[in-house]
Amino acid sequence: MELFHVHYSQGSGGNQMKHLQGNRETFKNEKRSIVRIWNEDTICLARAIVVARCHAQKPADKDSPQYAIWKKKWERIRRSEILSKKQKNEALELMKSADCSPHTTFGAGPIEWVKLQKVLEPQYRLKVFEFKRGAPRLELIPIYKGTGNGTCLNILLDDGHYDTILSMTGVLGHSYYCDHCDVGYSHIEEHRTACPHRCSFCLTDTPCAPDGTCVQCSICKGFFKSMDCYQRHLRPYSERSRVTVCDLMGRCDRCNEWMSKKLLYKHKCGGQKHCRICKRLVNEDHKCYVQVIPKHKDDVKDRRKPLQMYIYFDFECTQENSIHVPNLCVAHRVFHCCHHLPVDQPCKRCGESFGAQRRYIFQGPTTLKDFMNWLLATTPHAQGYASAMVNKDAIVIAHNFKGYDGQFILNYLVHTACITPTVIMNGTKILSMRALDLKFIDSFNYLPFALAKMPSAFGLKELKKGYFPHFFNTEANQNYVGPYPAASFYGPDDMTSSARAAFYTWYEEQQGKTFDFQKEFLAYCISDVDILQRCCAQFAQTIHALVKVYPFREAITFASTANLAYRRRFMPPDSIAIIPNLGYHPARQFSLKASRWLSWLGRDLPIQHAWNGGEVKFGNFTVDGYDESTRTVYEFYGCYWHGCPICFPDLATETHPHRTQFTYNSLYELTLTRELALKEQGFNLVTLWEHEFDKQFQKSEPFQDFVRELEFQPPLNPREALYGGRTNATRLYCCEGDMRYVDVCSLYPYVLKHRPFPLGHPEIITEDFQDVRSYFGIILCRVLPPRGLYHPVLPYRTGGKLLFPLCRTCAEERPTDPHYRCNHTHAQRRFTGTWITCELNKALDCGYQLDRVYEVWHFPQQSSELFSRYIDTFLKIKQEASGFPPECQTGEEKENYIQEIFRREKILLDSSNIEKNPVRRTIAKLFLNCLWGKFAQRLQLPKTQYLTSQDELNKMLEDSTIALKGMELLTNPNQPESDMILVNYEDRHEFIEECPFGNVVLAALPLPMLVYTCTKRYTPWIHVCCTLTRIASFTNTRRGNSILPL
């Protein structure tokens, strides 16, 4: 186990700079707060720093002798003319002390920033700003913030050149500027009430430490953390003003928000929030929907339109010493205008800017380094400074990038190039990666089959047929010319039986021929990249022609491409609901813990609570529990709902996501006010915070055993209804009669087209239940299964396994005696679960008994046409691209085939389009099968981030909204200052954002909708295919030409 000890420093906040108007050069020349550095050398960074440092040393008293001395020095050092050497000499001295070379070709960059910061600290803190790229107005953003809490030396980097920023308030035109959060503001209360590095109560420069007391001011109605905090709010908030914080600030009586009294008169308690999905202000009870994606404007051939670059590549590696080392890389650089052309055919348009060469080959022991240098190359600036990347905004594609080729690139970026990547991971697999201005994706995420199968899938011819002996790729064999290597070097044992047979047939044909390793090696790799480029080009062009989606630009998997296509072309507006992460009544999850705690206490005390006589109300207060004999009130505080300052210290001034009229701090203050009011009424008060409850529960086994026996059920979680398909064998051995294998055609498309799906949001029903057969949706209930049912219907999870039991206790104990017979009681056999209503109805038909209903999500509106147009579109393409069946030879037979499809599916095929087209058929089949699963995407996915500074690490460690899962120190022996930390984390359950394209209810519906018609004749089955013993009425013929032809 590896332990990390992190030394905390002052953290930093977000970037919320005021927009700046005007041209960049004009802006820099006109701003008196910016000192321009005019030089002919490459040390403008050091020059800018010494100017900023000198200005920071300015004495406060202008009448003092020290000020006169400083003024003389300042006049000399701020000038950067050739005749003034003061600035240059101090800059050179600074560069020398930081061990930075003053003669670098491309000036100073991130490596020099870190070195210079170490020399400047702890007295100074270096910050480098630049103009935000692509912004409609001039906007400054920090790109480097040094460690520590010293005086900030602000430097502006623009167009490869550094200038000095003397005053951020002067540059931004504000009265105040927060160096922690990098935000300017005109009134002290605008930011300090929200800044985690200031006290939001007395507005002092540093946070006040609570001393266990809570003091309320009777004038401004503010709550203060300590008596010192209270006293400070009675003094003027700055030397330039006589106004006190008490005069300046006030609290709203209704929503308890702490704000300026000027704003308080105009304040309206609306509880509104900004919906990131709808992109508008909404009320707190807003119910959101999956949004329709607007269509692209019609593509216009315009030579001024930027070229979209694609780079396809493949590594070949030696495998000596069980370590894969690239020794050959072939890369194709193409653009959207020539994406489909052979790589050896010049493109007139992109050739104007990038030349005629489109294929690049890197070979030898430095393959990886040479390829990455080419990939990350920059064009030199006219004055010698670094400028734009040659391959800027390129999409870099490899087949199996996530599991193989991408691992080499990620390792190089982190350990050699010291470039911080942004990655989307699935375990150790790289789904997508961004580094600098490059986007890396995996073509396997779109085309999930081996590269060798792509030519047949897309109807292409390979440049190089046959096989290559990858295990023969060693240093000793690089110049080998002779007989073909032994078959074992081709890895036949790793092939399927059919591929193995085909390989040996090919291998026998090569006997007696000469094998030239270098020739075959290069030809094999070039062929692979050529196949990848041509197939991906056809794939992207076909998809854009069909659904107006750019798959490689707008998505990272085919599932996300299908979801995007559905939302852009087929989805009705406001039809698919966004299910809230915490459910429709999120506070109920925490009420469950309160009931468990009160029931535990209630073993010896007569406590009345929600599950024992109902909650008690005193005036405006409804209390969690009450013991009338002792006049004791019991209150359980959910940390999230009461703004716990221990669990959420960094969110004190943030608006609560579910109670948008309050901040976390105001919720905590309301809790304290409630306590005072109850005590003033003469009640004894016993309180317990949720984090204290969790500790008690984890440490007490009797408490845990007690909770297991309680009847309390948590609120319905729709994801628990997502069980997946059956993959069990109902008979382990069969010896009588013949067996037949039945494959169901397009099972999921059939369900999506013909079965009803819910529309909109559900009705949440927790009492006064009707007959469950009248509901459509999801139900949380307890059932008693029948005895002796050969094919159980309802799934049940226990011990990390998904089972279909007829007895809960047997499923949990898992007896292994072959002669065992279940004799458990009804109470021992029944089990609780969340199921789709149609699944439960089928179970009731099969003998299950409904024992108790806890909660129902009923969807009054439903439709069987939600996905029908989508399915019809791609089913038509698939059928037409499959060509006519072999038995259709005459015109009459072909017309009968078209009419049969129309009769079954109401899809009219165009006879002129019916011809075999592997590309269109492959893509249509992917669209048909990949839509459903995206709706079920998990929300709490693990995330990965690479950190380069202690401030970034401190910010993550202090972030209450995430849970760190692990850290790894990534060292760079050659550049220790460029070490990184790899952090794995997850969003905490309360802060998981709703998925903008998902709906787990839709995802859970298709599987249970299948009709259970299995008998004992069925052997293994998985909802898609099954094997059954032969019966007289079953023939070995084709069952039909439509989806689900049985």
N, C-alpha and C positions, 0 to 999 in steps of 0.2 A: 504494500500500500504506500502510495506517495502522498506526502502531506505538503501543503502550501501555506506559508505564513506571509500574509499580505500586510505591508505597512501602509496605513491609510494616509492620504494627503487630501487637501481640499479638492472636492470634485468640481466638475464643470457642467453647465447646462446646455440647452438647445440653442439653435440659431434662429433668431427672430428679428432680423435687421430691417430697419425702415428702408423702403425703396428710395433709391437715389436717382435723380433725373440727369439726363444729359449724356454727351459723348465722354468716353473714358479719358482721353487725353485732355480735353477741355476741363473736365472735372478735376483731374489731378493738378492742372496748372492753376486753376482758379481758387482751389481750397487752400487757405492759409494754414490749415492744420496739417497739411502734407508738405514735407520737405523733399523736393526732387533731388535725386542723386545723379549728377552728371559725371560720367567717368568713361575712360577708354580702356580700362582693364576689366578683369572678371571678378572683382571683389566688392561688387555693389551691395551684397548682403552685409558684409562686415562694415562697410561704410554706413549703411542705414542703421545698423545696430549701435555704433558708437555715437551717432547723432542722437538717437533715441535715448541712449544712456545718459549723455550729457544733459539733455533736456529734463530727464527725470531727477537730476541732481540740483535742479533750480531751487534756491533758498526761498522760503515763504516770505521773509521780511525783505522788501525791496530797499529799505534804508540801511541795511546792514553792510559791513565791509565785504562779507562773503558774497553778497549778491553782485557787487561790482567786479570781484574777481571772476565769478561765474559768467557774468555778462561778456567780459572780454574773451574768455575761452569759448563761449557759445558763438560769438561772431566769427571766430576763426574756424571752428570745427563744422559749423553748419554749411560753410562754403565748400563746394567740391570742385572749384576751378583748378586748372592745372597748376597755377602759381601757388595755391594754398596746399601745403603738404601736411598740415596738422591732421586732417581727416584721414588721409591715406596712411600716414604713419601709425595712427592708433588702430586703424583697420587691420593693417599688416600684423601688428603686435597681437591683436585679438585672434587673428587666424593662426598665428604661430602658437599661442597658448592653448588653442583648441585642437592643435595637430591637424589643421586643414591646409591643404595646398592652395596657394593663391594663383596657381597657374593651370587650373582645370580647364578643359576645352569647353565644357558646357556649363560653367558656373557652378553655383551651389544649389544643393537640393536637400531632400529629407535627411540624408546621412549627416550633412553639415549642420542642419538645424539641431539635431540631437547632440552633436559634439559641442556646439556653441552654447547650448543650454546648460550643459554640465559645467562650463566655465563661468557662466553668468550666475548660476544659482548659489546660494539661496536668496541673494539680494534682489535678483531680477528674474522675470519670467518672460520668455520669448513667445510671441504670438505672431503667426504669419497669416495674412488675409489675402484673398483674391476676389475678383468679381465673379459672381455666380454665372456659370455658362448657361446660355439659352434663355436667360431671364429677359422679359420685355423691357425692364428698367434696370438701371445699375443697382446691384445689390451685393454688399460685401458679406463674405462668409469666411470663417476661420478654417484653415486647412492644417494648421499645426498649433497646438497649445502646449507649451512646456510645462514641466512639473513644478510643484511648489506653490507658494502663495506670495511671491515677491512682487515688486512693482512691475507692471506689465510694460514690455517694450514692444509696441505694435508696429509691424512691418507689412507693407503692401507689395505683393508680387503680381505683376501684370506684364504679359507678353515677354516673359523671361527676364524681367528686370525688377529690382527691388527699390522701393522708396520708403521714407519714414513717415509714420502717422504720429503726430505729436498729441493729438487729442481726438478720441473717438466721439466725444460729444460734439466737437466742432465739425467733424466729417459728416456725422449723421444729422446734425441740426437739432439735437435734443439737449435738455438741461442735465440729464443724468445718464450714466451708462453703467451697466452691471458687467464687470469683467468675468464673473463666474458663468453667467448665462448668455453673455454676448448679446445683450438686447439694450436698446436705448429707450428712454422714456422721459416725458416732460414733467410729470408730477410724481412726487416721491411715493404716493400711495398706489400708483398704477402698477408698479412691479414688486415692490417690497412685500406686499401682502401675499404674493404668490411665489416669491423666491425662496427656495429651500436653504439658501445660504444667509438669509437675513431673518430677523424675528418678525413674523407677520403680525404681531400684536403691538409691540412698542416701536416697530420700524427701525430698530437699531441695526448697525452694520453686521453684527454677528448674532446667531441664534441664541436665545435665552434658554438656560438649562432649567427644567422644571424642578421644584423643590418639594413636590408632594402636595402643595396647596393650590387652590384655584381661587383667585381674587377677581371679583366682578366690580366694575366701576358703575356707580349709579347714574352717572351723567351720560357717558357714551355707550353704556351697556356692554362694554367689551369684557371678555374673559382674559385673564393674564396668568402666565405660568408660575409666577412667583411674585413676592412682594417687591423685589428689585425691578422686575419687569413692569409692575404696576406703577412704581415711582417714576421710572423713565418715561412712561407715556404721559406724565404730567409736566414734563419739561419740553422746551422747544426742540423740534426734530432736527434742526440744523442751525449753524451759526448765523446764517443769512436770514433767519426768520424768527419771529417771536411766537409763531403759532405752535401750539402743542399738539401732540397726537390726539389728545382728548378732544381738542377743538376741531381737528381735521377729520376724524373717523367717527363712524356710527354703525349701529347694527339694526338690521331690519327685524321688526317684531314678528313678522309672519314667517319668513324663511330663514331667519337667523344669519343672513349673509353679512360679513364684515367688509365695509367699503367706505369710500369717501362720502362725507355728508352732502357734498355737491351732487354726487350721483344718487344718493339715497332718495332725494326728492323726486327724481325722475325714474327711480327703480320700479320695475314691475315683476312680481313673482310669477313667472310663467313656467318654470321648471323645464324649459326647452333645452334641447341638445342638438348637436349636429350629427346627422346620420351619415356615416362614411359610405354606406351602400346607396342610399337615395341621393346623397350629395345636397342635402337641404336641411333647414332647421325643422325639427319635429317635436311633438309633445312627448312627455315622459312615457305615456302609454302607447306610443307609436308601434304599429305592427308592420314589419318590413316584408318586401317581396324580392325575389330574384329579378334583377333588372335586365331589360332587353338591351342588347349591345347595338348601338347605332351602326348602320352600314357605312362602309367606306365610300367616299366619293368615287365616281367613275374614274378609272385610271386613264390619264392622258399622257400620251407620248410626248415628253418634254425633255429636251436635252439639258435643260437647267436643273432637272430633278436629280438629287444626289444619288450616286450609285450605291447600291447595297452590295457589300462584299461578302462572299462566302469563301471559307478556306476549308477544304477537305484534306484530311491527312490520315496516315496509318503508320504505326511503329512496327518494326520487326526487331526482335530481341534475342540476344544470346541468353542461355539459361544455365551456364556453368556455375557451379557452387550454389545451385538453387536460388540464384539471384538473377532477376530479369534486368538486362541492361540493353537499352536501344542501340542498335548498330546500323540501322537503316530507317530513314523516314522519307516518304514521298508525300508532297503537299501540292494541291491544286488551288490556285487563287483565281476565282471567277467572280462574275458579278451577275446581278439579276438580268441584265440585258444579254448575257452570253452563257447563262446558267446551263442551258440545254445543249450547247455546242460542244463538240469534241475538243479536248484541251489543246490539241495540236493545231486547231483552227484559229487563226488570229481574229480578234474582235476589234472592229474599227472604232467603236465608241470608247471602250475602256482602255484601248491601246494608246489613245491620245494622252492619258495621264499615267498609265502604269506600264507601258511598253508591251511588246509582243509576247514576252515570256509569261507562261501561265502555269508551268509545272516546275517544281523545285525539288531537288534531290539532295539529301544530307546523309552522309555515310561515314562509318568509322567509329572509333571510340568516343569522339566528341559529338556524336549525332544529336543528342538531346540539347546540348549547349548551343550548337550551331543553329538548330531549328528555332530555339527560343530567342536567340539573338535576332534572327530574321523576323520572327513573329512580333517581337517587342520593339523593333527598330523605329527610330524617330528621324525626322528630317531636320538637319541643322538649320538654326536660325541665321539670318543674314549677319547678325552681330556676334554669332558664336554661342548663343544660348539655345537650350533645348526647346523644341517646338512640337508640333503635332506628330502623332504616330503615323507611320506609313500605312499600317493596317487598321486605322481608326474605325471603330464601330463595326468591325468584321464579326460575322457569326462563324465560329470555328466548330467543325463537325467531325466526329469520328464514330465509327461503329463499335459499340461497347466502350464508349468513353468513360462511363460511370465506374466500370469495374477494372479497366486495364489502362488504356492510353491516358485517361485523365489523371491517373495516380502519379504518373511520371511528371506531368505538367504541374500539378498541385505541389508536389515535393520540390520542384525546381523554383516555383514562385516563392515559396515560404523559406526554403533553406539557402537558396543561391541568389535569387534576384531581390529578395527582401521586399516583395510586393504583397500587400495584404489583399487576399481574394475575398469575395463574397460568395458563399456557397449555399446551395440547397441540397441537403443530404438525405438519403434514406438508409440509415445505418451507416455503413462505410462506403456506400455507393454515392457517386456524385451525380445528382440529377441535372444540376445546372450550376454554372460557375461564371462569375464576372471578375475580371481583373483589368484594371485601367479602363480602356475603352473597348475591351473584347468581351464577347459573350460565347461561352463554351456550352455545347449541348451534345446529346447522345442520339444518334439516328436510330438506335435500337429502341428508344422510348417511343418512336413513331412507327417503326417497322420491326415488330418483335419476332424476327426470324434471322437465322444465320445469314451472313453475307453471301455464302455460297448459293443460297436459295433465291437471292434477289433477282438474278438474270431471268430465271424461269417465271418468277412472279410478275416481272415487268416486261417480259418478252424481249429481252436483250441478249446479245451474243457477248461472251467473255473474250477479252483480249488474250488471255492465257488460260487454257483449260488444263485440268489435271490437279495434282496435289504437290505440296512442298514439304520436305522433311525438316520441320522446325527444330527437332532435337539434334539435327546435324549442323545447325548454325552455331559453330564454336569458333574460337579464335584460330585453331589449327586448321580448320577446313575452309577458310575464306577464299583460298586460291585453288581449291580442289577441282580437278578435271579427271573424270574416269567413269567407271560403271556406276549405275544408279545405286544410292545408298541402300542398306538393308531396310526391309519393310518396317522394322521396329522404330526407325527414326521418324516415321510418319504418324506414329501414335494410333495404330489401328484398334488397339484395345479400348480407346476412348470413343470410338465411333459406334453408331447404331448398327444393328445386324445388316440392314439393307445397305447402308453406307460402307460398311466393312466389306461386303461382297463386291460392291462396285469398285472399291479401291483395289482389291486384289485382282479384279479383272483388268483394270487399267495398269496395275503394276506388272502383270505378266506381259502386257504389250510393250513395255519399256525395256525388257531384257535384251541385251546386246547393243543398246544405244548408249551414247556418251552423255554424261551429266556434267555440265559446266556450272559450278555453284554460283559464281557471280552473275552469270547471264540469267540463270533460272531465278536466282534470288531477286534481282532487280525487276525482271519481267513479272514475277508473281506479285510483288508489292505494287507495281504500277497498275497491274490489272485490277487489284482490289480497290485502289483509290478511284480508278476510272469507273468501275462498277458503282461504287458508292456515290460518286458525283452524278452520274447519269440517272441512276434510280431516284436519288433525292430530288433532282431537278424535275423529273417527270411527276414525282409524287407532289411536290409543292405546286407546280403549274396546274395539275389536275384538280387539286383541292381548291385552289383559288378560282378556277373556272367554275367549279361546282357550287361553292358556298361563300366565295369572297372572303376567305380567311387566309392569312399568310402564316402557315404553321410554324415555321422556324423563327419568325419574328415575334409572334403574338402568344406562343405557347411553348411548353417544354416537354410535353408528352402528347400522344395521340388522344388520350382521354380528355385532356384539357382542350385540344383542338375540336373534338366532337362536341363538347359542352359549349364552346364558344360559337360553333356553327349553329347549334340548336338555338341558342339565345339570340343570335343575330338574324336568323332566317325563319325560324319556325315557332318560337315560344310566344304564346299570347301574353300581353302585358298583365301584370298583377294576377298571375295565376298560381305560381309556385311560392309558397310562403317560406320566409327565412325563420327557422325554428330558433328561438332564443337559447343561448348556450346554457343558461341556468333554468330553463323552463319558463312557463307563463306565470308561475307564482314562486319566484326564486327564494323568498324568505321562508317558505315552508321547509326547505332543506335544513335550515338552522333551528327551526321550531322542533324538528325531530330530535335533535341533540338535547334541547331543553327538556322535552318530555322524558327522555331516557334518564337525564340527571334527576329530575323531580320524582320519577318513579323509583329510582334507586334510593333517594332520601325518604320517600314515602313508605318504605318498608316498616319504619318505626314511627313515622310522623303522619298525622292526618292532613296531608297537603292536597289541596284542591287545585287541579290544573286542567289543561285542554283535554287530556285523555282520562281524566278522573273528575267528572262533575262539571267540566267546563271552566274557562278562565273567569276570573273575578274582576269586576270593574269598579274603580273608585274615582268618581268624577270623570275627568277626561282621560284617566289612566287605566289601561287594561294590563294587569300584572300577569307574569308567567305562572306563578304559584302563590298560594296563600294558606297559612295555618291560622284559623280563626281562634284557636285556643290560646295562642301566644301573640296574636296580632303581628305575625311575622310575614313579611312579603319576600318572596324568592324571585330574583330576577336573573335571567340568563342572557348574557350579552354576546351575540354573534359578532366576532371581531370585524368582519367586513361591513356589517350593517350599522355598527355603532362607532366606527372610526377609531379603532383601537390604536393608540399612539405607539404601542410596543410592536405590533405587527406591521403597521403602515406608517412609520415615522417620516418617510420621504414624500408622503401623499397628503400631508396635513392640509395644504391649501388647494389641493386638486378637487375638482367637482366630482361627486360620487356618480359612477356610471348609471346606477339604478335609482338614485334619488337626486336628480339633477338640480334641484333647488337648494341642495346643501353641499358643502365641502366635507371632507372627512373630519376636519377639525370641528366644524360646527355640529356635526352629528355627535362627536364626543362631548362637546359642551352641552348639547341637549340632554345627553345621558346624565351628566353631572347635575344639571338643573332638575331633572326628573328625580334623582336621588334626594336632593335637598328638599324638594316638595313633599316626597313621601315621608321623610323623617320629620318634617315640620307638622305633618298630620298625626304624628305619634306612632307610626309603624316602626317595628324593628325591620331591619333590611339585611338580607343575605344575598350577595351577588357572586356570580361566577362568570369569568370571561371564557370565551370559547377555547383559546389556546391553553388555559389552565385545565379545562375539561378534557382536552385531548391528551394532556400529560397524565392526568389521573386515570383515564381510560386505558392508556397503553401500559401503565404500571400495575394495574389491578386485574388479575385474572378472574376473581369472583365477580367484579363489575362486568367484565366481558361475557362471562357465562350467564349472568343475569339478563343482559341485553339480548342475547340470542333467544331467550325464551319469551321475550316481549312480542306482542302482536303488532307493534308499530311498523308501518311500512314507509320507506322513503317515497317521495313523489315519483311519478312515472317518468322514466328516462327512455325516450323513444329509441335510443341506440341499443338498448338491451333487447329490442325486438328484432335486431339484425343478427340472425343466427347463421346464415349461409346455407349451402346445399348439403344434402346427405351424401356421404362418401362411405357408407358401410356396406358390408356383405351380409345379406340375410341368410345365405346358405354357404357354409365353408367348403362343402364337398357335394358333388352331384354326379351320379353314375347312371341314372336311368334315362333312356331316350336321347334324342338329338337336342342340341342347344342352338339357339338363334340369337344374334346380336342386333339390337334395334337402336338406331341412332335417330334422335329427334332433331329435325332440321330447324335451325333458327328459333330456339326456344325463347330466349329473352326478347327478340323482336316480336314474336307472337304475343307475348304478354303485354309488351308496351303498346302494341297496336289495338288489341281486342279487349283488354281488361280495363275496368274503371280505375281512375286514380283521383285522389283528393285534390280539391281546389281550395285555395285560400287557407286561412287559419282555422284551427279546430275549436270546438266548444269543450271546455274543461269541466268534467262532471265528477264530483267527489261524493255526492249523496243523492238520494231519491232516484236510484237507478231504475231504468226500464228493462224490458227483456233485451238481453245482450244482442239478440239477432236483429234488433232494430238499429244497431249502431254500425257505423262504417269508419274504421280507423284503427286505433291501438287501445288495448285494454290491459290493465294491471289487475290480476286476480289470482285466486287460489283454486286449484282443481283437484278432484279425486279421480285418478285414472281407473279404468276397468281392469279386471284380471283376464289374462289369456289372450289379449289382442295381439295378433301376429305382427302387425305393422303399427307400432305406436305412432301417434301423430305429433304430440307436443314435445319440443326440445326442452332440455333443462341443463343448465351449466352447474357443474360441481367439481371441485378438485382440479380446476384448470382444464376440464374436459367437457365436450358437448355430447350429451347422451340423450337418448329417447327412451326414458325408463317408464315403468308402470308402478314403481315404488321409490319414493325419495330416499328412504333409509337404505335400501339395497344399493341404490346408485352411489350413495356416499360411502357405504362400508365396502362395497365391491367384493362380495363373497366369491371364493374360487372353487368351492366344493362342487363337483359336477352333479351331485345328488341333492344339492341344496334346493329347498322350496320356501318361498316367501310366506311367512305367517304373520306379517306385521299388521297392526291395526290401521283403521282409516286415518287416524291422526298421524301415524308414522308414514303412511304411504302418500298422502297428499303433498303437493308442492306448489310454490308461488312463482309466477313468472310474468313477463310482459310479452304479449303476442298480438299479431294482427287479428282483427275480428273474424275475417273469413277463415283463418286457420283455427281459431277457437270454435267456430261454428261447425267445421268439419270434425273436430274432436268430439263435440257434443253429439254429433250424428254417430260417432263410432263408440259411444258408451261412456265418455268422460262426464263427470258430474261437476257442475259449477258450485263451489263451496262458499266463496266470498269474493265480492268485487270491491276493489280499493279505489280505482280511478279509471276514467275513460276519456280518451281524446276522440271526440266524434266530429267528423267532417260532414256537415250538412250538404255541401256542394261537391259534386264529383263529375268526372267526365271520362269517357273512353276515347276521346279524340285529342287528348293532351299531346300525345306523341305520334298519332296516326299519320299526320302529314310528313313528319320526319322519316318514319319507317317506310312509307309508301315511296318517297323520293329515292331512297338508297336501295330499297328492294327492287324497284324498277331498273335502276342502273345495274345492279348485280345480275338480275335475270337477263337483261339485254347483253351485258358483257360476257355472259356465260355461253352465248350462242344457243342455237336450237339443240335439243337433245338428239342423240344419235338416231333414234327411231323416227324422227321427223325428217323425211326426205322429200315428200311431195308438197306442193303448194297447199293442198287441202289439209295435210297433217300439220303443217306449220300454222295454218289458220286455226285449227282445232286447239293447238297448244296455246295460242294467244288467247282464245276464248276461254279456255280452262283456267288460265291465270286470272282473267278478268272475273269469271264467275266466282272463284274462290276468294280473291283478294281485292276485287274492284280496282285493279290496276291494269290499265290498257297499255300494253307494250307497243312500241313503234317497230314494225317489221323491218324498216330500213336501218334501224340502229342495232338490230340483233345480230351481232357477230362477236367472236371471241376477242376480248380485249383484256389481257391479264392485269394491266395497270388499273383500269377503272373497276374491274371486279375485285381486286385486292383492296382498294381504297373503300369501295362501297361496303364490303364485308366488315372492314374495320369500323366504319361508321355505325353499322348495325349493331355491333357487339360491344362497343366501347362507351356508349352513352350512359348506360345505367349506373356503372360502378362509380363514376365521378360524384354522383349525388351522395354517396356513402363516405366520402373522404373524412378521415378523422380530423378533429379540430386541434387536439392537444398533441401536435407533432413535435418531436425533438428538433432543436435548432442548433446551429453551429456558427460560431463567430470567432474571427481571428483578431486579437487585440495587440496593439503595439505600444501602448502607454499605460502607465499606472493609473492615470486619471480615468481611462476607459474601464479598467478593471475595477477600480473603486466604485464607479458608477453602477456597474453590474452587480457588485456585491451588496450595494445599498438599495438596489431596486426591489421593492416589495412585490412587484407584479410578476416576478419570474422565480423559478426554482432552479438553482445550479445543480447539474448532474455530474459534472466532472471538469477537470482542467488538466492541460498538458503543456509543459514548458517546451517550446520549440527553439532550440539554441542554434546559433550560427557561429561556429568557431572562428571564421574569418572576419566576421563583423559582429562582435558581441553586442554592440549598441542597437542592432537590428533584430534582437531576439523577439519572439512573439509568444503569446499564450493562446492556446486553443481552448475555447470554452464551449461546453455542451450544456444546454439549458432547455427548460420548458416554461411556457406561460402557466402561471398558477390558474387553477380551475376557475376562480372568480373573474379572471381578466382575459380569458380566451375570447377572441373576437369571433363573431358569427361569420360563418363561411358565406361569401357573397354569391356562390353558385350552387350550394348544396342544400339538400333536404333529406334527412335520414329517414323520414316517414316514406317518401317515395322509394327510397332505396330498399326499405324493408318489405315493401308490398309484393314485388314480383315473385319471390320464391314461394311463399305460402299460397299464392294464387293458383299454383298448379294443382290439378285435381288428383287426389289420391285414389288411384284405381288399381294399385298393385295387389297381387295375390301371392300365394306361396310359390307360384311358378317362377317368380322373379328372383334372380340370384344376386349379383351385385348391381347397384344403380347409383346414379349421382344427379338425378333430375335432368340429365341430358341424354344419357344412354343407359341401356339395361340389357341384361341377358336373361332369357327365359327358356324354360324347357318347351319343347315343341308340342303343339296341340293341333288337333285335326283341322281347325278353321284357319290356322295361320300359314300363309304361304311365303315363299322366299322371293317375293316380288317387290318392286318399287311401289310405295304407298301413295305417291302424289307429287305434284309440282309446285305446291305452295308451302308456306312456312307451317311447321308443325304437322306434316302429313303423316298421320298414323292410321 
